[in-house]
Amino acid sequence: METQTNYPNPRGTARQSFVQRNALSVKIALIGALILLLLIPMAMVRGVINERVRTAENAVREVQDKWSNAQVVAGPYIEIPFEEEVASVSYEGDRQKTSIRKLRKTLYLLPETLDISGTVETQTLRRGQYEVVVYKTPLELTGTFTLPQAADVPAADSRYLWEQASFCMGLSDLRGISEQVEISWSGAPLECHSGLPAGSLASTGVAAALPALKAGDTVRFAVRLHLKGSQALQFTPFGKTTRVRLVSDCPTPSFNGAFLPEEREVTADGFTAEWQVLNLNRNYPQRFTSDWKTNNLREDASEAYDASPAYDNKHDYSSTARNGFSLFGVDLLLPVEQYQQATRSAKYASLFIILTFVICFFVEVTRKKCIHPFQYLLVGLALCLFYTLLLSLSEYLGFAWAYLVAALMTVALLVCYLAGLLRLRRTALLIGALLALLYAYIYVLLQMETYALLAGSIGLFAILALIMRLSLKINWSGNEPGQGA
């Protein structure tokens, strides 16, 4: 049965005005204008969310500056200086003069095998109401180096300076070293010092002078490193075969970089991950000289890993790959990113406003009630206020509880208001129940990642189909059945 809505004509049989003849259309146009107007406060809400994100980022940086930034372990590797004799010819009149000068260069030697293992223990630090994930880990690095033959010099008329060779390891933030670095070279301990030789592969790190080397030998090494950092831990695949095994109590890891783990297991108690990278998977050889480095790697390659990851955990690993030193590792994420969730939920604000206005309009038409446009505006503002409540409460209660409290407050406010406005308690409770169901549906979508788009599309299709079905019961023309437009 169709529902007919007639607006009385106070002049009896006098001709109706345009507004009277098109009362429903005018009301729909006003509601549409109110929806567009409410986009302004929603834009302000998104601005507040972005401001809180920037404040949280500043808090995270303050904690990182006092604890330690994200760590990248580059190496170990060996630097062997060598001298190369270069002849230059000059002429003085008819006489040819030849001069010999020595150029000092460096041979970089990467390990044949590199095995890294560590147990990453995380803890959460607070800066005000903001949380930052930091970690401590003892790393064990073992492997072998194969030294070049004495005659295997990079160029003729050059020789190795074996007595000046250095054992080097790059670290992106030296403040993260919590204990003395223990280096074992062929079973003998080496004294470690801070700083790397000029022109090294890494910009910051530790080094140790090597004892007398014998050309062609294969030497085993071991490094024990107690490291602390925040949010991320990455490595460079310097070994001919690089194996990394990490065990952690972090239940929300994100494996990023140029290489993903060969094996991984993530549970509620933490994760275990293992990587294996071959020298064939990267774009640089096992040994190369400073000339090769200058010609084939960008000047800022050694600094590619210095930047700490951003707060939102979006890293540009492709840039480091272009520089030549590909990174791989893990990001240690917070269990709940309330700002990301709040931003995602704010994207559904227009849906809430439109559906609520449609429900109120259907009630107005079918129950012959009059809702003033200003009252529609108040309902819309209450829906917008939900997101500021959600944002402020989530900083203290967590997103799940904040969403529940904010939804209950908003639904209760609208039910009380509509009950007083419509004088229909059951109808107001029904509208409240529909809003509560919609809030629950949106919360489920926010928790989904893989199927969020699919579930959202199906849900919106079902809602639109229901609205289309209900709209068939309304006489939109305002004429008596059987009368023409």
C-alpha positions as CSV (number, residue, x, y, z in Angstrom):
1,M,0.0,0.0,0.0
2,E,1.3,3.4,-0.9
3,T,1.6,6.1,1.7
4,Q,0.2,9.4,0.5
5,T,1.5,12.7,2.0
6,N,-0.7,15.7,1.5
7,Y,0.3,19.2,2.6
8,P,-3.0,21.2,3.4
9,N,-3.8,24.2,1.3
10,P,-5.1,27.1,3.6
11,R,-6.7,28.8,0.6
12,G,-9.1,26.0,-0.1
13,T,-9.4,25.6,-3.9
14,A,-6.8,28.3,-4.7
15,R,-3.9,27.2,-6.8
16,Q,-1.0,25.8,-4.9
17,S,2.4,27.4,-4.9
18,F,5.5,25.7,-6.4
19,V,6.8,24.8,-2.9
20,Q,3.4,23.3,-2.0
21,R,3.2,21.3,-5.2
22,N,6.8,20.0,-4.7
23,A,7.0,19.8,-1.0
24,L,8.8,16.5,-0.9
25,S,11.3,17.5,-3.5
26,V,12.1,20.8,-1.7
27,K,12.5,18.8,1.6
28,I,14.9,16.4,-0.1
29,A,16.9,19.3,-1.6
30,L,17.2,20.8,1.9
31,I,18.3,17.6,3.4
32,G,20.9,17.2,0.6
33,A,22.2,20.7,1.3
34,L,22.5,19.9,5.0
35,I,24.5,16.8,4.2
36,L,26.9,18.9,2.2
37,L,27.0,21.5,5.0
38,L,28.0,18.7,7.5
39,L,31.0,17.9,5.4
40,I,32.6,21.0,7.0
41,P,32.6,19.8,10.6
42,M,33.8,16.4,9.3
43,A,36.7,18.0,7.6
44,M,37.5,19.7,10.9
45,V,37.4,16.4,12.6
46,R,39.9,14.9,10.1
47,G,42.1,17.9,10.7
48,V,42.0,17.2,14.5
49,I,43.0,13.6,13.8
50,N,45.9,14.7,11.6
51,E,47.0,17.1,14.3
52,R,47.0,14.3,16.9
53,V,49.0,12.1,14.6
54,R,51.6,14.8,14.2
55,T,51.7,15.2,18.0
56,A,52.1,11.4,18.4
57,E,55.0,11.4,15.9
58,N,56.8,14.1,17.8
59,A,56.3,12.1,21.0
60,V,57.7,9.0,19.3
61,R,60.7,11.0,18.0
62,E,61.4,12.3,21.5
63,V,61.4,8.8,22.9
64,Q,63.6,7.5,20.1
65,D,66.1,10.4,20.6
66,K,66.5,9.3,24.2
67,W,66.5,5.5,23.7
68,S,67.7,4.7,20.2
69,N,66.3,4.9,16.6
70,A,65.5,2.0,14.3
71,Q,68.6,-0.1,13.8
72,V,70.3,-1.4,10.6
73,V,73.2,-3.8,11.0
74,A,75.5,-3.6,7.9
75,G,78.3,-6.2,7.9
76,P,80.6,-7.2,9.1
77,Y,83.2,-6.6,6.3
78,I,86.9,-6.1,5.9
79,E,88.7,-3.0,4.6
80,I,92.2,-3.7,3.2
81,P,94.1,-0.5,2.0
82,F,96.5,-0.9,-0.9
83,E,98.8,1.4,-2.7
84,E,98.8,1.7,-6.5
85,E,101.6,3.2,-8.4
86,V,100.5,5.5,-11.3
87,A,103.0,6.9,-13.8
88,S,102.4,10.3,-15.3
89,V,104.4,11.7,-18.3
90,S,105.3,15.4,-18.7
91,Y,107.4,17.3,-21.3
92,E,110.0,20.0,-20.7
93,G,110.9,21.2,-24.1
94,D,112.1,18.2,-26.0
95,R,112.7,16.1,-22.9
96,Q,110.2,13.6,-21.6
97,K,109.9,13.3,-17.9
98,T,108.1,10.4,-16.1
99,S,107.0,10.7,-12.5
100,I,105.7,7.9,-10.3
101,R,103.1,8.7,-7.6
102,K,101.4,6.4,-5.2
103,L,97.6,6.4,-4.8
104,R,96.0,4.9,-1.6
105,K,92.8,2.9,-2.3
106,T,90.8,0.4,-0.4
107,L,89.7,-3.2,-1.1
108,Y,86.3,-4.1,0.5
109,L,85.9,-7.7,1.3
110,L,82.6,-9.2,2.3
111,P,82.1,-12.5,4.2
112,E,81.7,-15.8,2.5
113,T,79.1,-16.9,5.0
114,L,77.2,-14.8,7.5
115,D,74.8,-16.2,10.1
116,I,72.9,-13.9,12.4
117,S,70.6,-14.9,15.2
118,G,68.9,-12.9,17.9
119,T,66.1,-12.8,20.4
120,V,64.2,-9.5,20.2
121,E,62.5,-8.5,23.5
122,T,60.1,-5.7,23.2
123,Q,58.7,-3.2,25.7
124,T,56.4,-0.3,25.5
125,L,57.4,3.1,26.7
126,R,54.9,6.0,27.2
127,R,55.3,9.6,26.5
128,G,52.1,11.2,27.9
129,Q,49.3,9.1,26.5
130,Y,51.4,7.9,23.5
131,E,53.0,4.5,23.3
132,V,56.3,3.6,21.6
133,V,57.6,0.1,21.0
134,V,61.3,-0.3,21.8
135,Y,63.4,-3.4,22.0
136,K,66.6,-5.0,23.2
137,T,68.3,-7.9,21.5
138,P,71.6,-9.8,21.8
139,L,72.8,-10.5,18.3
140,E,75.2,-13.3,17.4
141,L,77.0,-12.9,14.1
142,T,79.2,-15.7,12.9
143,G,80.8,-16.6,9.5
144,T,84.0,-16.8,7.5
145,F,86.2,-14.5,5.4
146,T,88.4,-15.8,2.5
147,L,91.4,-13.5,2.2
148,P,92.7,-12.6,-1.3
149,Q,95.9,-14.0,-2.6
150,A,99.0,-11.8,-2.3
151,A,99.3,-11.7,-6.1
152,D,95.6,-11.1,-6.6
153,V,95.9,-7.3,-6.4
154,P,93.3,-5.1,-8.0
155,A,95.9,-3.7,-10.5
156,A,99.5,-4.0,-11.5
157,D,102.2,-2.1,-9.6
158,S,100.1,-2.2,-6.4
159,R,100.4,-4.0,-3.1
160,Y,98.2,-4.7,0.0
161,L,98.9,-3.0,3.3
162,W,97.9,-6.0,5.4
163,E,99.0,-4.4,8.6
164,Q,96.4,-1.6,8.2
165,A,93.4,-3.9,7.5
166,S,90.2,-3.3,9.6
167,F,87.3,-5.4,10.7
168,C,84.2,-3.1,10.3
169,M,80.6,-3.3,11.1
170,G,78.0,-0.6,10.3
171,L,75.4,0.4,12.8
172,S,72.8,3.1,12.1
173,D,72.6,4.4,15.7
174,L,75.6,3.8,18.0
175,R,73.5,4.9,21.1
176,G,71.9,1.5,20.8
177,I,75.0,-0.4,21.9
178,S,74.3,-1.3,25.5
179,E,77.4,-3.5,26.2
180,Q,80.9,-3.8,24.9
181,V,81.0,-5.4,21.4
182,E,82.8,-8.8,21.6
183,I,84.7,-9.7,18.4
184,S,86.5,-13.0,18.0
185,W,88.9,-13.4,15.0
186,S,90.1,-16.9,14.4
187,G,89.4,-17.6,18.1
188,A,91.4,-14.5,19.4
189,P,89.6,-11.5,20.8
190,L,89.8,-8.1,19.0
191,E,89.6,-4.7,20.7
192,C,86.7,-2.8,19.2
193,H,86.5,1.0,18.9
194,S,83.9,3.4,17.7
195,G,84.1,5.0,14.3
196,L,84.9,3.7,10.8
197,P,87.7,4.4,8.4
198,A,87.2,7.3,6.0
199,G,85.3,6.3,2.9
200,S,83.9,3.2,4.5
201,L,80.8,1.4,3.2
202,A,78.8,2.6,6.2
203,S,78.7,6.1,7.7
204,T,78.6,5.1,11.4
205,G,79.6,1.9,13.1
206,V,82.5,0.1,15.0
207,A,85.8,-1.2,13.8
208,A,88.8,-3.2,15.0
209,A,92.3,-3.4,13.8
210,L,93.1,-6.9,12.5
211,P,96.3,-8.9,13.4
212,A,98.8,-10.0,10.8
213,L,96.9,-11.5,7.9
214,K,98.0,-14.3,5.6
215,A,97.0,-14.1,2.0
216,G,94.6,-16.8,0.9
217,D,93.5,-17.9,4.4
218,T,89.9,-18.7,5.4
219,V,89.3,-17.2,8.8
220,R,86.3,-17.6,11.1
221,F,84.8,-14.7,13.0
222,A,82.2,-14.2,15.7
223,V,80.6,-11.0,17.0
224,R,78.4,-10.6,20.1
225,L,76.4,-7.4,20.0
226,H,73.9,-6.2,22.6
227,L,71.7,-3.8,20.7
228,K,68.7,-1.7,21.5
229,G,66.5,0.2,19.2
230,S,62.9,1.2,18.4
231,Q,60.2,0.1,15.9
232,A,62.4,-1.7,13.3
233,L,65.5,-3.9,12.9
234,Q,67.0,-4.5,9.5
235,F,70.1,-6.1,8.0
236,T,72.2,-5.9,4.8
237,P,72.9,-9.1,2.9
238,F,76.7,-8.8,2.8
239,G,77.4,-12.5,3.0
240,K,77.8,-14.7,0.0
241,T,75.1,-16.7,1.8
242,T,73.4,-14.6,4.5
243,R,71.1,-16.4,7.0
244,V,69.2,-14.5,9.7
245,R,67.0,-16.0,12.4
246,L,65.0,-13.8,14.7
247,V,62.8,-14.8,17.7
248,S,60.6,-12.1,19.3
249,D,57.7,-11.7,21.8
250,C,56.1,-9.1,19.4
251,P,52.8,-10.4,18.2
252,T,52.3,-7.9,15.4
253,P,55.4,-7.9,13.2
254,S,55.6,-6.5,9.7
255,F,58.2,-8.1,7.5
256,N,59.5,-5.5,5.0
257,G,62.4,-4.8,2.8
258,A,63.9,-6.3,-0.4
259,F,63.6,-9.9,0.9
260,L,60.8,-11.6,2.9
261,P,61.5,-14.5,5.3
262,E,61.8,-18.0,3.9
263,E,60.0,-19.3,6.9
264,R,57.8,-17.4,9.5
265,E,55.5,-18.2,12.3
266,V,53.4,-15.5,14.0
267,T,51.3,-16.3,17.1
268,A,49.8,-14.3,20.0
269,D,53.0,-14.9,21.9
270,G,55.4,-13.6,19.3
271,F,57.0,-14.6,16.0
272,T,59.9,-16.6,14.6
273,A,61.3,-15.7,11.2
274,E,64.2,-17.0,9.1
275,W,65.8,-15.3,6.0
276,Q,68.3,-16.7,3.5
277,V,69.8,-14.3,0.9
278,L,72.4,-15.2,-1.7
279,N,75.0,-13.0,-3.3
280,L,73.2,-13.6,-6.6
281,N,70.1,-11.8,-5.2
282,R,71.9,-8.5,-4.8
283,N,73.7,-6.1,-7.2
284,Y,77.3,-6.0,-5.9
285,P,80.1,-8.5,-5.7
286,Q,81.9,-10.1,-2.8
287,R,85.0,-7.9,-3.2
288,F,85.4,-4.6,-4.8
289,T,87.6,-1.5,-4.6
290,S,87.0,2.1,-3.7
291,D,87.1,2.9,-7.5
292,W,84.3,0.3,-8.1
293,K,82.3,1.8,-5.2
294,T,82.6,5.3,-6.6
295,N,81.6,4.3,-10.1
296,N,78.8,1.9,-9.3
297,L,77.2,3.1,-6.0
298,R,75.7,6.5,-5.4
299,E,77.6,8.8,-3.1
300,D,74.9,8.6,-0.5
301,A,74.7,4.7,-0.6
302,S,76.5,4.4,2.8
303,E,74.0,6.7,4.3
304,A,71.0,5.0,2.8
305,Y,70.1,3.3,6.0
306,D,70.5,6.2,8.4
307,A,67.0,7.5,8.3
308,S,64.7,6.1,11.0
309,P,61.4,4.6,9.9
310,A,58.4,6.9,10.0
311,Y,55.8,6.6,12.7
312,D,53.2,5.1,10.3
313,N,55.7,2.4,9.4
314,K,55.8,3.1,5.8
315,H,59.4,2.8,4.6
316,D,61.0,3.4,1.3
317,Y,63.0,0.3,0.9
318,S,63.2,0.7,-2.9
319,S,65.5,3.7,-2.5
320,T,68.1,1.7,-0.5
321,A,67.8,-1.0,-3.2
322,R,68.6,1.7,-5.9
323,N,71.6,2.8,-3.8
324,G,72.9,-0.7,-3.9
325,F,72.6,-1.9,-0.3
326,S,69.2,-3.6,-0.1
327,L,67.7,-3.9,3.4
328,F,65.5,-6.6,4.9
329,G,64.1,-7.1,8.4
330,V,61.1,-6.5,10.5
331,D,59.0,-3.7,11.8
332,L,57.7,-4.0,15.4
333,L,54.2,-2.5,15.3
334,L,51.9,-1.3,18.1
335,P,49.0,-3.7,18.8
336,V,46.5,-0.9,18.1
337,E,47.0,2.1,15.9
338,Q,44.1,4.2,17.2
339,Y,44.7,7.1,14.8
340,Q,44.7,4.9,11.8
341,Q,41.5,3.3,12.9
342,A,39.9,6.7,13.7
343,T,40.9,7.9,10.2
344,R,39.3,4.9,8.6
345,S,36.1,5.2,10.7
346,A,35.8,8.9,9.7
347,K,35.6,7.8,6.1
348,Y,32.2,6.3,6.9
349,A,30.8,9.5,8.4
350,S,28.9,10.5,5.2
351,L,27.3,7.0,5.2
352,F,26.1,7.5,8.8
353,I,24.7,10.9,8.1
354,I,22.9,9.9,4.8
355,L,21.3,6.8,6.2
356,T,20.2,8.5,9.4
357,F,18.6,11.4,7.4
358,V,16.9,8.9,5.1
359,I,15.5,7.0,8.0
360,C,14.2,10.2,9.6
361,F,12.7,11.3,6.3
362,F,10.9,8.1,5.8
363,V,9.5,8.3,9.4
364,E,8.5,11.9,8.7
365,V,6.6,11.0,5.5
366,T,5.0,7.7,6.7
367,R,4.0,8.9,10.2
368,K,3.0,12.4,9.0
369,K,5.4,14.1,11.3
370,C,7.2,17.3,10.6
371,I,11.0,17.5,11.3
372,H,12.5,21.0,10.8
373,P,15.7,21.3,8.8
374,F,17.4,22.7,11.9
375,Q,16.5,19.5,13.8
376,Y,18.1,17.5,10.9
377,L,21.2,19.6,11.4
378,L,21.3,18.8,15.1
379,V,21.1,15.1,14.4
380,G,23.9,15.4,11.9
381,L,26.1,17.3,14.4
382,A,25.5,14.6,17.0
383,L,26.7,12.0,14.4
384,C,29.8,14.1,13.7
385,L,30.5,14.5,17.5
386,F,30.9,10.7,17.6
387,Y,34.3,10.9,15.9
388,T,35.7,13.5,18.3
389,L,34.5,11.3,21.2
390,L,36.1,8.3,19.6
391,L,39.4,10.1,19.0
392,S,39.7,11.5,22.5
393,L,38.6,8.4,24.3
394,S,40.9,6.1,22.3
395,E,44.0,7.8,23.6
396,Y,43.1,6.5,27.1
397,L,40.8,3.5,26.7
398,G,42.1,1.9,23.5
399,F,40.1,1.9,20.2
400,A,37.7,-0.9,21.0
401,W,36.4,0.4,24.3
402,A,36.4,4.0,23.0
403,Y,34.3,2.9,20.0
404,L,31.8,1.2,22.2
405,V,31.5,4.1,24.6
406,A,31.2,6.7,21.9
407,A,28.7,4.7,20.0
408,L,26.5,4.1,23.1
409,M,26.6,7.8,23.9
410,T,25.7,8.9,20.4
411,V,22.9,6.3,20.0
412,A,21.4,7.2,23.5
413,L,21.5,10.9,22.6
414,L,19.7,10.5,19.3
415,V,17.1,8.1,20.8
416,C,16.2,10.5,23.5
417,Y,16.1,13.4,21.1
418,L,14.0,11.6,18.4
419,A,11.6,10.3,21.1
420,G,10.9,13.8,22.3
421,L,10.7,15.1,18.7
422,L,8.5,12.5,17.1
423,R,6.5,11.6,20.2
424,L,6.9,8.0,19.1
425,R,9.0,6.0,21.6
426,R,9.0,2.7,19.7
427,T,10.0,4.4,16.5
428,A,12.9,6.3,18.2
429,L,14.0,3.0,19.8
430,L,13.9,1.3,16.4
431,I,16.0,4.1,14.8
432,G,18.5,3.7,17.7
433,A,18.6,-0.1,17.2
434,L,19.3,0.5,13.5
435,L,22.1,3.0,14.3
436,A,23.6,0.6,16.8
437,L,23.6,-2.2,14.2
438,L,25.2,0.1,11.7
439,Y,28.0,1.1,14.2
440,A,28.6,-2.6,14.9
441,Y,28.8,-3.3,11.2
442,I,31.3,-0.5,10.6
443,Y,33.4,-1.8,13.6
444,V,33.6,-5.2,12.0
445,L,34.7,-3.6,8.7
446,L,37.4,-1.7,10.6
447,Q,38.8,-4.9,12.0
448,M,39.0,-6.5,8.6
449,E,41.9,-6.0,6.2
450,T,41.7,-8.6,3.4
451,Y,37.9,-8.7,3.0
452,A,37.0,-5.1,4.1
453,L,36.2,-3.9,0.6
454,L,34.2,-7.0,-0.3
455,A,32.2,-7.0,3.0
456,G,31.6,-3.2,2.7
457,S,30.4,-3.4,-0.9
458,I,28.0,-6.2,-0.1
459,G,26.6,-4.4,3.0
460,L,26.1,-1.2,1.1
461,F,24.3,-3.0,-1.7
462,A,22.0,-4.6,0.8
463,I,21.2,-1.3,2.5
464,L,20.6,0.4,-0.8
465,A,18.2,-2.4,-1.8
466,L,16.3,-2.0,1.4
467,I,16.0,1.7,0.9
468,M,14.8,1.2,-2.7
469,R,12.2,-1.2,-1.4
470,L,10.9,1.1,1.2
471,S,10.8,4.1,-1.2
472,L,8.2,2.2,-3.3
473,K,5.6,2.7,-0.6
474,I,5.8,6.4,-0.8
475,N,3.7,8.6,-3.1
476,W,6.3,11.0,-4.2
477,S,4.0,13.0,-6.5
478,G,1.7,14.0,-3.6
479,N,-1.4,13.4,-5.9
480,E,-4.3,11.1,-5.2
481,P,-3.9,7.7,-6.7
482,G,-5.1,7.8,-10.2
483,Q,-4.4,11.5,-10.7
484,G,-1.8,12.7,-13.1
485,A,1.3,14.6,-12.2
